[in-house]
């Protein structure tokens, strides 16, 4: 069990109702774009699991799931700049319609790494759905965007700090202690 990080929960950035409405909208958009196909949703663990679960229920098509786990943060609130695969896909994505589901595009480092890795596996198509995109992040690779957010470190709805606060229904600022 990890130690509770020093700091406090701050203001709510995105409330539960806003999240639900946005996820419904993203699900409708994906449904319209993938009519007649069976997309494979690839969730980036652990942060995207709640978002992906809710999103899958809003996509009115049969979908399949797989997960990857990558690490660039560890227990810190800042990226190490090095991405490493902790858990790889179990599904062969060759000739599949793949939607990479991310919790947050921060610097874009992890997303660029994952896109290159997955593109090398020859999917029929590869799109990205991100719940949050940090203002100033390179996000031209993101087809489906939930919310742009400022530079605050945020937690909740799957996002964490040192494995804490994922269970929050809203997205809130985490203010580390000095």
N, CA, C and O atoms as a DFTB+ gen file, in Angstrom:
712 C
 N C O
     1  1       0.852      -1.178       0.000
     2  2       0.000       0.000       0.000
     3  2       0.897       1.240       0.000
     4  3       1.848       1.335       0.776
     5  1       0.576       2.188      -0.886
     6  2       1.396       3.399      -0.959
     7  2       0.973       4.398       0.115
     8  3      -0.172       4.409       0.566
     9  1       1.910       5.217       0.500
    10  2       1.673       6.235       1.511
    11  2       0.878       7.382       0.909
    12  3       1.114       7.785      -0.230
    13  1      -0.065       7.901       1.682
    14  2      -0.858       9.042       1.221
    15  2       0.083      10.203       0.948
    16  3       0.867      10.584       1.818
    17  1       0.015      10.771      -0.252
    18  2       0.899      11.896      -0.583
    19  2       0.545      13.126       0.243
    20  3      -0.616      13.356       0.584
    21  1       1.563      13.901       0.550
    22  2       1.341      15.129       1.310
    23  2       0.716      16.163       0.388
    24  3       1.272      16.500      -0.658
    25  1      -0.423      16.653       0.781
    26  2      -1.121      17.653      -0.007
    27  2      -2.607      17.610       0.278
    28  3      -3.070      16.838       1.117
    29  1      -3.351      18.446      -0.428
    30  2      -4.793      18.522      -0.202
    31  2      -5.533      18.536      -1.534
    32  3      -4.993      18.906      -2.577
    33  1      -6.793      18.115      -1.452
    34  2      -7.663      18.222      -2.619
    35  2      -8.161      19.652      -2.706
    36  3      -8.643      20.220      -1.726
    37  1      -8.037      20.219      -3.885
    38  2      -8.498      21.583      -4.112
    39  2      -9.831      21.614      -4.834
    40  3     -10.654      20.711      -4.687
    41  1     -10.029      22.644      -5.600
    42  2     -11.304      22.891      -6.271
    43  2     -11.634      21.791      -7.283
    44  3     -10.755      21.094      -7.790
    45  1     -12.912      21.666      -7.551
    46  2     -13.393      20.756      -8.591
    47  2     -13.198      21.429      -9.933
    48  3     -13.646      22.556     -10.141
    49  1     -12.527      20.738     -10.845
    50  2     -12.279      21.254     -12.184
    51  2     -13.405      20.829     -13.126
    52  3     -13.886      21.624     -13.934
    53  1     -13.823      19.552     -13.012
    54  2     -14.907      19.021     -13.833
    55  2     -15.781      18.159     -12.937
    56  3     -15.313      17.186     -12.345
    57  1     -17.047      18.522     -12.844
    58  2     -17.978      17.800     -11.989
    59  2     -18.472      16.506     -12.619
    60  3     -18.304      16.276     -13.817
    61  1     -19.087      15.662     -11.788
    62  2     -19.573      14.355     -12.224
    63  2     -20.596      14.473     -13.354
    64  3     -20.564      13.681     -14.295
    65  1     -21.494      15.440     -13.276
    66  2     -22.510      15.606     -14.328
    67  2     -21.882      16.021     -15.651
    68  3     -22.281      15.539     -16.711
    69  1     -20.901      16.916     -15.590
    70  2     -20.185      17.329     -16.806
    71  2     -19.451      16.150     -17.429
    72  3     -19.459      15.980     -18.648
    73  1     -18.819      15.340     -16.595
    74  2     -18.108      14.159     -17.082
    75  2     -19.070      13.216     -17.790
    76  3     -18.796      12.753     -18.897
    77  1     -20.198      12.933     -17.145
    78  2     -21.176      12.008     -17.726
    79  2     -21.689      12.524     -19.075
    80  3     -21.814      11.755     -20.028
    81  1     -21.982      13.810     -19.152
    82  2     -22.475      14.379     -20.406
    83  2     -21.425      14.298     -21.509
    84  3     -21.748      13.976     -22.652
    85  1     -20.184      14.586     -21.176
    86  2     -19.110      14.533     -22.177
    87  2     -18.884      13.106     -22.655
    88  3     -18.691      12.874     -23.849
    89  1     -18.906      12.148     -21.731
    90  2     -18.696      10.751     -22.106
    91  2     -19.839      10.284     -23.017
    92  3     -19.599       9.551     -23.976
    93  1     -21.068      10.695     -22.730
    94  2     -22.195      10.369     -23.615
    95  2     -21.946      10.916     -25.019
    96  3     -22.166      10.226     -26.015
    97  1     -21.483      12.168     -25.085
    98  2     -21.207      12.788     -26.377
    99  2     -20.097      12.086     -27.142
   100  3     -20.211      11.871     -28.349
   101  1     -19.020      11.727     -26.445
   102  2     -17.928      11.004     -27.093
   103  2     -18.396       9.634     -27.585
   104  3     -18.027       9.198     -28.676
   105  1     -19.210       8.962     -26.772
   106  2     -19.746       7.662     -27.179
   107  2     -20.598       7.774     -28.427
   108  3     -20.519       6.924     -29.314
   109  1     -21.415       8.820     -28.502
   110  2     -22.257       9.030     -29.690
   111  2     -21.401       9.316     -30.917
   112  3     -21.690       8.820     -32.006
   113  1     -20.356      10.109     -30.750
   114  2     -19.470      10.448     -31.863
   115  2     -18.744       9.197     -32.380
   116  3     -18.648       8.984     -33.589
   117  1     -18.242       8.387     -31.469
   118  2     -17.560       7.147     -31.864
   119  2     -18.542       6.191     -32.529
   120  3     -18.210       5.561     -33.533
   121  1     -19.739       6.080     -31.981
   122  2     -20.762       5.223     -32.580
   123  2     -21.013       5.622     -34.031
   124  3     -21.046       4.766     -34.914
   125  1     -21.189       6.909     -34.278
   126  2     -21.441       7.395     -35.638
   127  2     -20.260       7.119     -36.567
   128  3     -20.452       6.785     -37.736
   129  1     -19.046       7.257     -36.049
   130  2     -17.847       7.075     -36.875
   131  2     -17.533       5.612     -37.183
   132  3     -16.857       5.326     -38.171
   133  1     -18.006       4.691     -36.364
   134  2     -17.624       3.286     -36.506
   135  2     -18.793       2.369     -36.851
   136  3     -18.729       1.168     -36.588
   137  1     -19.843       2.906     -37.426
   138  2     -20.994       2.090     -37.813
   139  2     -20.521       0.923     -38.681
   140  3     -19.752       1.107     -39.624
   141  1     -20.992      -0.276     -38.349
   142  2     -20.638      -1.466     -39.122
   143  2     -19.290      -2.059     -38.766
   144  3     -18.868      -3.041     -39.376
   145  1     -18.610      -1.484     -37.795
   146  2     -17.304      -2.001     -37.370
   147  2     -17.366      -2.357     -35.891
   148  3     -18.301      -1.974     -35.188
   149  1     -16.374      -3.085     -35.434
   150  2     -16.281      -3.503     -34.034
   151  2     -14.945      -3.002     -33.488
   152  3     -13.947      -3.722     -33.526
   153  1     -14.924      -1.759     -32.979
   154  2     -13.645      -1.211     -32.520
   155  2     -13.102      -1.938     -31.289
   156  3     -13.838      -2.449     -30.445
   157  1     -11.776      -1.950     -31.241
   158  2     -11.064      -2.464     -30.076
   159  2     -10.637      -1.252     -29.254
   160  3      -9.846      -0.430     -29.717
   161  1     -11.156      -1.143     -28.047
   162  2     -10.754      -0.068     -27.146
   163  2      -9.534      -0.542     -26.371
   164  3      -9.568      -1.580     -25.710
   165  1      -8.454       0.231     -26.458
   166  2      -7.235      -0.085     -25.724
   167  2      -7.072       0.955     -24.624
   168  3      -6.730       2.107     -24.891
   169  1      -7.315       0.546     -23.413
   170  2      -7.217       1.451     -22.275
   171  2      -5.800       1.500     -21.738
   172  3      -5.118       0.481     -21.627
   173  1      -5.377       2.706     -21.409
   174  2      -4.060       2.881     -20.811
   175  2      -4.256       2.882     -19.293
   176  3      -4.824       3.810     -18.717
   177  1      -3.770       1.819     -18.673
   178  2      -3.928       1.647     -17.229
   179  2      -2.933       2.497     -16.462
   180  3      -1.864       2.833     -16.972
   181  1      -3.276       2.828     -15.283
   182  2      -4.503       2.537     -14.597
   183  2      -5.501       3.683     -14.751
   184  3      -6.695       3.511     -14.509
   185  1      -5.012       4.829     -15.147
   186  2      -5.828       6.038     -15.129
   187  2      -7.065       6.036     -15.994
   188  3      -8.049       6.690     -15.646
   189  1      -7.056       5.315     -17.127
   190  2      -8.176       5.387     -18.065
   191  2      -9.268       4.367     -17.796
   192  3     -10.274       4.360     -18.506
   193  1      -9.111       3.506     -16.796
   194  2     -10.058       2.401     -16.660
   195  2     -11.485       2.850     -16.358
   196  3     -12.420       2.254     -16.892
   197  1     -11.695       3.856     -15.538
   198  2     -13.060       4.313     -15.231
   199  2     -13.659       4.992     -16.454
   200  3     -14.799       4.711     -16.825
   201  1     -12.903       5.881     -17.079
   202  2     -13.351       6.558     -18.295
   203  2     -13.690       5.543     -19.383
   204  3     -14.743       5.647     -20.012
   205  1     -12.824       4.574     -19.615
   206  2     -13.066       3.593     -20.670
   207  2     -14.301       2.747     -20.379
   208  3     -15.066       2.428     -21.290
   209  1     -14.493       2.394     -19.145
   210  2     -15.681       1.622     -18.762
   211  2     -16.957       2.405     -19.070
   212  3     -17.894       1.869     -19.663
   213  1     -16.986       3.663     -18.666
   214  2     -18.162       4.496     -18.937
   215  2     -18.329       4.741     -20.433
   216  3     -19.446       4.704     -20.950
   217  1     -17.223       4.991     -21.125
   218  2     -17.264       5.243     -22.562
   219  2     -17.804       4.032     -23.315
   220  3     -18.638       4.180     -24.208
   221  1     -17.340       2.844     -22.966
   222  2     -17.782       1.619     -23.655
   223  2     -19.293       1.450     -23.566
   224  3     -19.924       0.995     -24.520
   225  1     -19.874       1.813     -22.432
   226  2     -21.326       1.684     -22.271
   227  2     -22.093       2.725     -23.077
   228  3     -23.291       2.569     -23.311
   229  1     -21.408       3.786     -23.503
   230  2     -22.055       4.825     -24.312
   231  2     -21.848       4.626     -25.813
   232  3     -22.467       5.321     -26.618
   233  1     -20.996       3.697     -26.191
   234  2     -20.802       3.369     -27.601
   235  2     -21.841       2.322     -27.960
   236  3     -21.851       1.231     -27.390
   237  1     -22.704       2.645     -28.890
   238  2     -23.828       1.775     -29.237
   239  2     -23.465       0.803     -30.352
   240  3     -24.196       0.638     -31.329
   241  1     -22.318       0.168     -30.173
   242  2     -21.807      -0.848     -31.081
   243  2     -21.128      -1.915     -30.237
   244  3     -20.762      -1.661     -29.090
   245  1     -20.956      -3.114     -30.800
   246  2     -20.140      -4.085     -30.068
   247  2     -18.690      -3.582     -30.027
   248  3     -18.151      -3.152     -31.047
   249  1     -18.082      -3.638     -28.878
   250  2     -16.682      -3.237     -28.733
   251  2     -15.931      -4.356     -28.018
   252  3     -16.527      -5.167     -27.309
   253  1     -14.642      -4.386     -28.209
   254  2     -13.782      -5.298     -27.470
   255  2     -12.803      -4.453     -26.674
   256  3     -12.620      -3.268     -26.951
   257  1     -12.176      -5.072     -25.682
   258  2     -11.273      -4.359     -24.784
   259  2      -9.916      -5.036     -24.701
   260  3      -9.804      -6.258     -24.800
   261  1      -8.910      -4.235     -24.520
   262  2      -7.602      -4.703     -24.080
   263  2      -6.969      -3.540     -23.328
   264  3      -7.469      -2.416     -23.367
   265  1      -5.880      -3.818     -22.651
   266  2      -5.252      -2.794     -21.824
   267  2      -3.742      -2.829     -21.978
   268  3      -3.137      -3.871     -22.231
   269  1      -3.159      -1.656     -21.816
   270  2      -1.713      -1.511     -21.712
   271  2      -1.452      -0.735     -20.443
   272  3      -2.275       0.074     -20.014
   273  1      -0.318      -0.982     -19.855
   274  2       0.100      -0.170     -18.717
   275  2       1.482       0.375     -19.042
   276  3       2.392      -0.361     -19.421
   277  1       1.608       1.674     -18.882
   278  2       2.889       2.339     -19.113
   279  2       3.196       3.194     -17.898
   280  3       2.308       3.539     -17.118
   281  1       4.447       3.522     -17.754
   282  2       4.831       4.356     -16.623
   283  2       5.766       5.454     -17.093
   284  3       6.765       5.202     -17.766
   285  1       5.416       6.681     -16.722
   286  2       6.349       7.798     -16.924
   287  2       6.356       8.703     -15.695
   288  3       7.141       9.648     -15.621
   289  1       5.477       8.412     -14.725
   290  2       5.363       9.239     -13.519
   291  2       5.849       8.544     -12.263
   292  3       6.459       9.186     -11.408
   293  1       5.595       7.245     -12.125
   294  2       5.864       6.571     -10.854
   295  2       4.928       7.142      -9.805
   296  3       3.727       7.250     -10.050
   297  1       5.445       7.509      -8.650
   298  2       4.626       8.088      -7.585
   299  2       4.749       9.607      -7.536
   300  3       4.349      10.228      -6.551
   301  1       5.292      10.203      -8.574
   302  2       5.548      11.635      -8.598
   303  2       4.408      12.389      -9.269
   304  3       3.533      11.785      -9.889
   305  1       4.422      13.704      -9.141
   306  2       3.455      14.551      -9.839
   307  2       4.067      15.147     -11.099
   308  3       3.425      15.950     -11.776
   309  1       5.291      14.766     -11.420
   310  2       5.933      15.220     -12.656
   311  2       6.483      14.011     -13.398
   312  3       6.936      13.044     -12.786
   313  1       6.437      14.079     -14.729
   314  2       6.902      12.969     -15.547
   315  2       8.418      12.823     -15.468
   316  3       9.153      13.801     -15.331
   317  1       8.858      11.577     -15.557
   318  2      10.296      11.308     -15.555
   319  2      10.888      11.562     -16.933
   320  3      12.104      11.691     -17.075
   321  1      10.026      11.634     -17.959
   322  2      10.505      11.805     -19.330
   323  2      10.851      10.494     -20.004
   324  3      11.210      10.484     -21.181
   325  1      10.750       9.386     -19.282
   326  2      11.029       8.064     -19.826
   327  2       9.760       7.227     -19.742
   328  3       9.171       7.085     -18.670
   329  1       9.343       6.675     -20.877
   330  2       8.148       5.839     -20.908
   331  2       8.586       4.383     -20.944
   332  3       9.465       4.009     -21.721
   333  1       7.973       3.572     -20.106
   334  2       8.262       2.149     -20.167
   335  2       6.955       1.365     -20.128
   336  3       6.006       1.749     -19.445
   337  1       6.922       0.258     -20.874
   338  2       5.753      -0.620     -20.922
   339  2       5.778      -1.507     -19.684
   340  3       6.760      -2.202     -19.422
   341  1       4.692      -1.474     -18.931
   342  2       4.564      -2.310     -17.748
   343  2       3.712      -3.539     -18.082
   344  3       3.975      -4.637     -17.589
   345  1       2.679      -3.343     -18.932
   346  2       1.822      -4.435     -19.404
   347  2       1.509      -4.177     -20.867
   348  3       1.030      -3.100     -21.222
   349  1       1.774      -5.156     -21.713
   350  2       1.505      -5.013     -23.137
   351  2       0.149      -5.630     -23.485
   352  3      -0.471      -6.307     -22.665
   353  1      -0.291      -5.382     -24.702
   354  2      -1.551      -5.931     -25.188
   355  2      -1.499      -7.450     -25.256
   356  3      -0.440      -8.043     -25.458
   357  1      -2.661      -8.065     -25.084
   358  2      -2.796      -9.499     -25.288
   359  2      -3.414      -9.780     -26.657
   360  3      -3.344     -10.907     -27.148
   361  1      -4.013      -8.770     -27.273
   362  2      -4.724      -8.906     -28.542
   363  2      -3.824      -8.519     -29.707
   364  3      -3.085      -7.538     -29.635
   365  1      -3.894      -9.299     -30.779
   366  2      -3.218      -8.943     -32.025
   367  2      -4.067      -7.864     -32.686
   368  3      -5.237      -8.099     -32.988
   369  1      -3.494      -6.686     -32.913
   370  2      -4.276      -5.574     -33.460
   371  2      -4.136      -5.428     -34.970
   372  3      -4.694      -4.496     -35.549
   373  1      -3.403      -6.326     -35.617
   374  2      -3.255      -6.255     -37.080
   375  2      -4.649      -6.239     -37.722
   376  3      -5.493      -7.087     -37.432
   377  1      -4.867      -5.260     -38.594
   378  2      -6.118      -5.099     -39.350
   379  2      -7.341      -4.826     -38.466
   380  3      -8.473      -5.046     -38.898
   381  1      -7.131      -4.361     -37.263
   382  2      -8.236      -4.014     -36.360
   383  2      -8.415      -2.503     -36.310
   384  3      -7.464      -1.749     -36.517
   385  1      -9.642      -2.064     -36.033
   386  2      -9.915      -0.650     -35.778
   387  2      -9.678      -0.425     -34.291
   388  3     -10.431      -0.920     -33.452
   389  1      -8.633       0.321     -33.972
   390  2      -8.192       0.493     -32.589
   391  2      -8.448       1.929     -32.140
   392  3      -8.132       2.882     -32.852
   393  1      -9.021       2.066     -30.956
   394  2      -9.162       3.373     -30.317
   395  2      -8.380       3.313     -29.012
   396  3      -8.748       2.592     -28.085
   397  1      -7.305       4.075     -28.956
   398  2      -6.483       4.167     -27.755
   399  2      -7.172       5.136     -26.800
   400  3      -7.395       6.298     -27.142
   401  1      -7.507       4.662     -25.614
   402  2      -8.251       5.464     -24.639
   403  2      -7.294       5.910     -23.537
   404  3      -6.757       5.095     -22.787
   405  1      -7.097       7.222     -23.460
   406  2      -6.169       7.828     -22.490
   407  2      -6.944       8.651     -21.478
   408  3      -7.977       9.236     -21.803
   409  1      -6.446       8.695     -20.250
   410  2      -7.041       9.573     -19.252
   411  2      -6.639      11.019     -19.513
   412  3      -7.486      11.913     -19.510
   413  1      -5.348      11.248     -19.739
   414  2      -4.865      12.620     -19.906
   415  2      -3.665      12.651     -20.851
   416  3      -2.761      11.821     -20.761
   417  1      -3.679      13.613     -21.745
   418  2      -2.503      13.896     -22.559
   419  2      -1.866      15.104     -21.907
   420  3      -2.400      16.213     -21.935
   421  1      -0.710      14.858     -21.321
   422  2      -0.028      15.893     -20.552
   423  2       1.046      16.529     -21.423
   424  3       0.786      17.541     -22.073
   425  1       2.212      15.976     -21.450
   426  2       3.263      16.496     -22.334
   427  2       3.093      15.954     -23.744
   428  3       3.575      16.555     -24.704
   429  1       2.406      14.815     -23.875
   430  2       2.260      14.145     -25.159
   431  2       3.317      13.072     -25.378
   432  3       3.248      12.335     -26.361
   433  1       4.297      12.971     -24.478
   434  2       5.377      11.995     -24.588
   435  2       4.835      10.563     -24.632
   436  3       5.183       9.797     -25.530
   437  1       4.000      10.207     -23.682
   438  2       3.459       8.856     -23.612
   439  2       2.619       8.558     -24.845
   440  3       2.738       7.480     -25.427
   441  1       1.778       9.492     -25.246
   442  2       0.923       9.285     -26.405
   443  2       1.745       9.066     -27.671
   444  3       1.446       8.155     -28.443
   445  1       2.763       9.871     -27.898
   446  2       3.604       9.702     -29.091
   447  2       4.277       8.324     -29.083
   448  3       4.343       7.656     -30.114
   449  1       4.767       7.912     -27.930
   450  2       5.400       6.603     -27.793
   451  2       4.409       5.486     -28.124
   452  3       4.721       4.583     -28.900
   453  1       3.204       5.553     -27.528
   454  2       2.208       4.506     -27.745
   455  2       1.727       4.471     -29.189
   456  3       1.547       3.390     -29.751
   457  1       1.519       5.625     -29.795
   458  2       1.077       5.658     -31.209
   459  2       2.104       4.967     -32.100
   460  3       1.737       4.147     -32.942
   461  1       3.382       5.287     -31.926
   462  2       4.423       4.648     -32.747
   463  2       4.423       3.133     -32.528
   464  3       4.487       2.359     -33.483
   465  1       4.351       2.728     -31.280
   466  2       4.361       1.310     -30.937
   467  2       3.179       0.584     -31.592
   468  3       3.355      -0.476     -32.192
   469  1       1.983       1.156     -31.476
   470  2       0.787       0.510     -32.021
   471  2       0.746       0.576     -33.544
   472  3       0.329      -0.386     -34.188
   473  1       1.166       1.684     -34.125
   474  2       1.190       1.789     -35.583
   475  2       2.103       0.733     -36.194
   476  3       1.818       0.226     -37.279
   477  1       3.188       0.395     -35.520
   478  2       4.097      -0.647     -36.002
   479  2       3.435      -2.022     -36.045
   480  3       3.949      -2.938     -36.688
   481  1       2.310      -2.170     -35.372
   482  2       1.596      -3.455     -35.336
   483  2       0.503      -3.544     -36.402
   484  3      -0.286      -4.489     -36.406
   485  1       0.457      -2.568     -37.301
   486  2      -0.399      -2.577     -38.500
   487  2      -1.903      -2.684     -38.243
   488  3      -2.558      -3.554     -38.816
   489  1      -2.461      -1.821     -37.396
   490  2      -3.915      -1.830     -37.268
   491  2      -4.562      -1.267     -38.541
   492  3      -3.920      -0.533     -39.292
   493  1      -5.825      -1.610     -38.780
   494  2      -6.553      -1.037     -39.919
   495  2      -6.697       0.471     -39.721
   496  3      -6.560       1.251     -40.664
   497  1      -6.975       0.863     -38.485
   498  2      -7.046       2.283     -38.134
   499  2      -6.641       2.434     -36.675
   500  3      -6.762       1.503     -35.879
   501  1      -6.163       3.616     -36.346
   502  2      -5.753       3.906     -34.974
   503  2      -6.130       5.340     -34.663
   504  3      -5.602       6.271     -35.272
   505  1      -7.036       5.524     -33.722
   506  2      -7.444       6.845     -33.259
   507  2      -7.223       6.917     -31.758
   508  3      -7.053       5.899     -31.086
   509  1      -7.229       8.139     -31.247
   510  2      -7.025       8.363     -29.816
   511  2      -8.235       9.098     -29.251
   512  3      -8.731      10.060     -29.838
   513  1      -8.694       8.622     -28.099
   514  2      -9.749       9.285     -27.345
   515  2      -9.154       9.616     -25.973
   516  3      -8.800       8.718     -25.208
   517  1      -9.048      10.901     -25.675
   518  2      -8.477      11.338     -24.398
   519  2      -9.510      12.123     -23.615
   520  3     -10.129      13.047     -24.143
   521  1      -9.693      11.764     -22.381
   522  2     -10.624      12.494     -21.525
   523  2     -10.154      13.922     -21.322
   524  3     -10.943      14.860     -21.432
   525  1      -8.865      14.094     -21.024
   526  2      -8.305      15.415     -20.739
   527  2      -7.095      15.679     -21.623
   528  3      -6.288      14.782     -21.868
   529  1      -6.974      16.899     -22.095
   530  2      -5.783      17.316     -22.831
   531  2      -5.285      18.597     -22.179
   532  3      -5.989      19.605     -22.113
   533  1      -4.061      18.524     -21.706
   534  2      -3.430      19.663     -21.044
   535  2      -3.251      20.800     -22.042
   536  3      -2.786      20.579     -23.160
   537  1      -3.621      22.017     -21.641
   538  2      -3.403      23.180     -22.489
   539  2      -1.926      23.273     -22.833
   540  3      -1.074      23.197     -21.948
   541  1      -1.622      23.435     -24.104
   542  2      -0.243      23.513     -24.552
   543  2       0.355      22.174     -24.941
   544  3       1.453      22.134     -25.497
   545  1      -0.343      21.066     -24.661
   546  2       0.161      19.742     -25.054
   547  2      -0.017      19.569     -26.552
   548  3      -0.940      20.124     -27.148
   549  1       0.860      18.807     -27.144
   550  2       0.700      18.482     -28.565
   551  2      -0.446      17.485     -28.663
   552  3      -0.304      16.335     -28.247
   553  1      -1.574      17.913     -29.206
   554  2      -2.765      17.067     -29.203
   555  2      -3.315      16.822     -30.596
   556  3      -4.456      16.379     -30.729
   557  1      -2.539      17.097     -31.642
   558  2      -3.035      16.891     -32.992
   559  2      -3.279      15.415     -33.297
   560  3      -3.956      15.095     -34.274
   561  1      -2.740      14.511     -32.480
   562  2      -2.965      13.080     -32.656
   563  2      -4.240      12.597     -31.966
   564  3      -4.575      11.417     -32.060
   565  1      -4.950      13.477     -31.281
   566  2      -6.125      13.078     -30.513
   567  2      -7.383      13.391     -31.324
   568  3      -7.699      14.556     -31.566
   569  1      -8.094      12.345     -31.739
   570  2      -9.315      12.511     -32.545
   571  2     -10.509      12.894     -31.676
   572  3     -11.311      13.747     -32.058
   573  1     -10.627      12.269     -30.517
   574  2     -11.768      12.492     -29.621
   575  2     -11.249      13.105     -28.321
   576  3     -10.517      12.460     -27.571
   577  1     -11.631      14.349     -28.063
   578  2     -11.139      15.081     -26.891
   579  2     -12.297      15.371     -25.951
   580  3     -13.335      15.892     -26.357
   581  1     -12.095      15.020     -24.679
   582  2     -13.082      15.338     -23.662
   583  2     -13.009      16.805     -23.271
   584  3     -13.864      17.598     -23.666
   585  1     -12.001      17.167     -22.505
   586  2     -11.869      18.521     -21.976
   587  2     -10.425      19.005     -22.062
   588  3      -9.504      18.243     -21.771
   589  1     -10.214      20.257     -22.457
   590  2      -8.896      20.859     -22.261
   591  2      -8.797      21.279     -20.796
   592  3      -9.786      21.720     -20.211
   593  1      -7.621      21.146     -20.206
   594  2      -7.453      21.572     -18.811
   595  2      -6.160      22.369     -18.678
   596  3      -5.220      22.190     -19.451
   597  1      -6.132      23.250     -17.685
   598  2      -4.907      24.035     -17.441
   599  2      -3.827      23.172     -16.786
   600  3      -3.984      21.956     -16.676
   601  1      -2.753      23.789     -16.361
   602  2      -1.588      23.090     -15.853
   603  2      -1.683      22.479     -14.481
   604  3      -0.732      21.828     -14.048
   605  1      -2.787      22.654     -13.767
   606  2      -2.923      22.082     -12.429
   607  2      -2.794      20.565     -12.464
   608  3      -3.199      19.928     -13.436
   609  1      -2.230      19.984     -11.408
   610  2      -2.198      18.531     -11.276
   611  2      -3.570      18.099     -10.797
   612  3      -4.054      18.588      -9.776
   613  1      -4.212      17.175     -11.534
   614  2      -5.583      16.787     -11.214
   615  2      -5.682      15.310     -10.865
   616  3      -4.879      14.488     -11.306
   617  1      -6.693      14.998     -10.060
   618  2      -6.971      13.632      -9.634
   619  2      -8.474      13.390      -9.705
   620  3      -9.269      14.323      -9.821
   621  1      -8.838      12.116      -9.633
   622  2     -10.240      11.722      -9.641
   623  2     -10.641      11.106     -10.968
   624  3      -9.961      11.287     -11.977
   625  1     -11.744      10.382     -10.962
   626  2     -12.282       9.723     -12.152
   627  2     -11.206       8.868     -12.827
   628  3     -11.112       8.818     -14.053
   629  1     -10.400       8.200     -12.003
   630  2      -9.346       7.323     -12.486
   631  2      -7.947       7.896     -12.365
   632  3      -6.978       7.143     -12.265
   633  1      -7.825       9.214     -12.373
   634  2      -6.505       9.847     -12.256
   635  2      -6.081       9.854     -10.791
   636  3      -6.908       9.981      -9.888
   637  1      -4.775       9.713     -10.576
   638  2      -4.308       9.555      -9.202
   639  2      -3.060      10.372      -8.922
   640  3      -2.439      10.938      -9.822
   641  1      -2.718      10.414      -7.656
   642  2      -1.395      10.817      -7.208
   643  2      -0.954       9.706      -6.258
   644  3      -1.580       9.478      -5.223
   645  1       0.130       9.018      -6.622
   646  2       0.666       7.910      -5.820
   647  2      -0.421       6.892      -5.455
   648  3      -0.488       6.423      -4.319
   649  1      -1.264       6.561      -6.430
   650  2      -2.336       5.570      -6.302
   651  2      -3.513       6.023      -5.429
   652  3      -4.332       5.192      -5.037
   653  1      -3.616       7.292      -5.124
   654  2      -4.711       7.803      -4.298
   655  2      -5.633       8.708      -5.117
   656  3      -5.211       9.344      -6.083
   657  1      -6.886       8.746      -4.711
   658  2      -7.930       9.640      -5.230
   659  2      -8.533       9.221      -6.560
   660  3      -9.290      10.000      -7.139
   661  1      -8.240       8.026      -7.076
   662  2      -8.840       7.569      -8.331
   663  2     -10.361       7.473      -8.232
   664  3     -11.062       7.665      -9.225
   665  1     -10.868       7.178      -7.048
   666  2     -12.288       6.874      -6.858
   667  2     -13.205       8.095      -6.861
   668  3     -14.426       7.944      -6.849
   669  1     -12.645       9.283      -6.875
   670  2     -13.477      10.489      -6.861
   671  2     -14.356      10.546      -8.102
   672  3     -13.906      10.205      -9.196
   673  1     -15.607      10.975      -7.942
   674  2     -16.547      11.051      -9.071
   675  2     -16.301      12.258      -9.954
   676  3     -16.764      12.299     -11.094
   677  1     -15.582      13.233      -9.446
   678  2     -15.273      14.440     -10.210
   679  2     -13.758      14.537     -10.356
   680  3     -13.009      13.766      -9.755
   681  1     -13.327      15.489     -11.159
   682  2     -11.898      15.738     -11.312
   683  2     -11.557      16.986     -10.527
   684  3     -12.158      18.046     -10.704
   685  1     -10.565      16.831      -9.646
   686  2     -10.216      17.914      -8.747
   687  2      -8.726      18.200      -8.804
   688  3      -7.926      17.348      -9.190
   689  1      -8.373      19.403      -8.415
   690  2      -6.974      19.789      -8.325
   691  2      -6.365      19.138      -7.093
   692  3      -6.986      19.101      -6.031
   693  1      -5.154      18.628      -7.237
   694  2      -4.394      18.142      -6.087
   695  2      -3.284      19.160      -5.845
   696  3      -2.488      19.454      -6.737
   697  1      -3.245      19.689      -4.629
   698  2      -2.264      20.697      -4.273
   699  2      -1.219      20.082      -3.356
   700  3      -1.463      19.922      -2.160
   701  1      -0.041      19.731      -3.910
   702  2       0.998      19.109      -3.073
   703  2       1.444      20.051      -1.962
   704  3       1.457      21.272      -2.124
   705  1       1.807      19.456      -0.836
   706  2       2.361      20.250       0.260
   707  2       3.747      20.730      -0.159
   708  3       4.447      20.052      -0.911
   709  1       4.122      21.868       0.317
   710  2       5.458      22.412      -0.034
   711  2       6.571      21.643       0.589
   712  3       7.739      21.976       0.389
